[in-house]
Amino acid sequence: MTRVIKFLTDLDDYELAYFAKFKLKTYMPETQSEIEKYIADKGLTEQRIEKLIATNPKRDTENGKIRCPRCSTDKIRYEKVEWINNTGQFGLEDEISSLDGLDGRATYKDQVICNVCGFWIKDPNFEKKKKSFWHYIADGIFDIFTGWH
């Protein structure tokens, strides 16, 4: 039994449906064929997959348990990654990381990814909130007065 098939045997039908819809195409063609055969052996057709996704009973999360916002599984992967998106930001954490970078030290943060559907729950290099329209106007005015283009 391959590692992929062993992983798939640990998934319930709902998780397998999300895996088939969102993550299957990220594998090499040979592995995709193996996974598709496993899914077919489990009796999951495209219609059944769509129905399972639409009626996922795991939507209610347990308190304190991190679940994927897309598929509601608790099969989450944490990875330490070098935090590189910290320049031009404001905040104590950003400043400390920038100063560490000047000394040649790296700052690491947790990247959180769903193992079932591949959804990136937390990506420290793009986690800054989207900026409002007014933020861009203020940046433009600041650039005009400081001569930055």
C-alpha positions in Angstrom: 0.0 0.0 0.0 1.5 3.4 -1.0 1.7 6.3 1.4 -1.0 8.1 -0.6 -3.5 5.2 -0.3 -2.7 4.8 3.4 -3.5 8.5 3.9 -6.7 8.1 1.9 -7.9 5.2 4.1 -7.8 7.5 7.1 -10.3 9.9 5.4 -14.0 9.6 5.8 -16.3 10.0 2.7 -16.7 13.7 3.3 -13.0 14.4 3.5 -12.4 12.1 0.5 -14.9 14.1 -1.5 -13.0 17.4 -0.7 -9.7 15.7 -1.5 -11.0 14.5 -4.8 -12.4 18.0 -5.8 -9.6 20.2 -4.6 -6.4 18.3 -4.2 -6.4 15.4 -6.6 -5.1 17.4 -9.6 -2.0 18.4 -7.6 -0.5 14.9 -7.9 1.5 13.4 -10.7 -0.6 11.6 -13.4 0.4 8.1 -12.2 -0.5 8.9 -8.6 -3.8 10.6 -9.8 -4.7 7.3 -11.6 -4.1 5.4 -8.4 -6.2 7.8 -6.3 -9.0 7.9 -8.9 -9.1 4.1 -8.8 -9.3 4.2 -5.0 -12.1 6.8 -5.1 -14.0 4.7 -7.7 -13.6 1.6 -5.5 -15.2 3.6 -2.6 -18.2 4.3 -4.9 -17.7 8.0 -5.1 -18.9 9.4 -8.4 -18.8 13.1 -9.4 -22.4 13.6 -8.4 -21.9 11.9 -5.0 -18.8 14.0 -4.4 -20.7 17.2 -5.0 -23.6 16.0 -2.8 -21.2 15.1 0.0 -19.5 18.5 -0.2 -22.9 20.3 -0.2 -24.1 18.4 2.9 -20.9 18.2 5.0 -22.1 17.6 8.6 -18.7 18.8 10.0 -19.6 22.4 9.6 -20.1 22.8 13.3 -16.7 23.1 14.9 -15.7 22.0 18.3 -14.4 24.7 20.6 -10.6 25.0 20.7 -10.1 22.8 17.7 -8.6 24.3 14.5 -10.5 23.2 11.5 -10.2 24.0 7.8 -12.7 26.7 6.8 -13.3 25.0 3.5 -13.8 21.3 4.4 -14.1 21.5 8.2 -11.5 18.7 8.8 -9.1 18.7 11.7 -6.4 17.1 9.6 -4.1 20.2 9.6 -0.4 20.4 8.8 1.9 23.0 10.5 5.2 23.9 8.9 7.8 26.4 10.0 8.6 28.8 7.2 11.0 31.7 6.9 9.0 34.9 7.2 10.0 37.0 4.2 7.0 39.4 3.7 8.0 41.9 6.4 9.5 44.8 4.6 7.5 48.0 4.3 5.2 46.9 7.1 4.6 48.7 10.4 4.5 47.0 13.8 6.9 45.8 16.4 7.0 42.2 15.1 7.8 43.5 11.6 10.6 45.8 12.9 12.2 43.1 14.9 12.2 40.7 12.0 13.7 43.3 9.7 16.5 44.1 12.2 17.1 40.3 12.5 17.4 40.1 8.8 20.1 42.8 8.8 22.1 40.6 11.1 21.7 37.6 8.8 19.2 35.8 11.1 15.9 34.5 9.8 12.5 34.8 11.6 10.3 31.7 11.3 6.5 31.5 11.6 4.0 28.7 11.3 2.3 28.1 8.0 -1.0 26.2 8.4 -2.3 24.0 5.6 -5.3 21.6 5.3 -4.0 18.1 4.5 -7.3 17.2 2.9 -8.3 19.9 0.5 -5.0 21.9 0.4 -6.5 25.2 1.7 -3.9 27.5 3.2 -5.4 28.5 6.5 -2.5 30.7 7.5 0.4 31.9 5.3 2.7 34.2 7.2 4.1 35.7 4.1 0.7 37.0 2.9 -1.2 37.3 6.1 -1.5 41.0 6.3 -5.0 42.2 6.0 -6.1 43.7 2.8 -5.7 47.4 2.7 -8.7 49.7 2.4 -9.2 52.2 -0.4 -8.3 55.0 2.0 -5.0 53.4 2.8 -3.9 53.6 -0.9 -5.0 57.2 -1.1 -2.9 58.1 2.0 0.0 56.2 0.6 -0.3 58.2 -2.7 -0.4 61.5 -0.8 2.6 60.4 1.3 4.5 59.5 -1.9 3.8 62.8 -3.5 5.1 64.8 -0.5 8.2 62.6 0.1 9.1 62.2 -3.6 8.8 58.4 -3.6 7.5 57.0 -6.8 
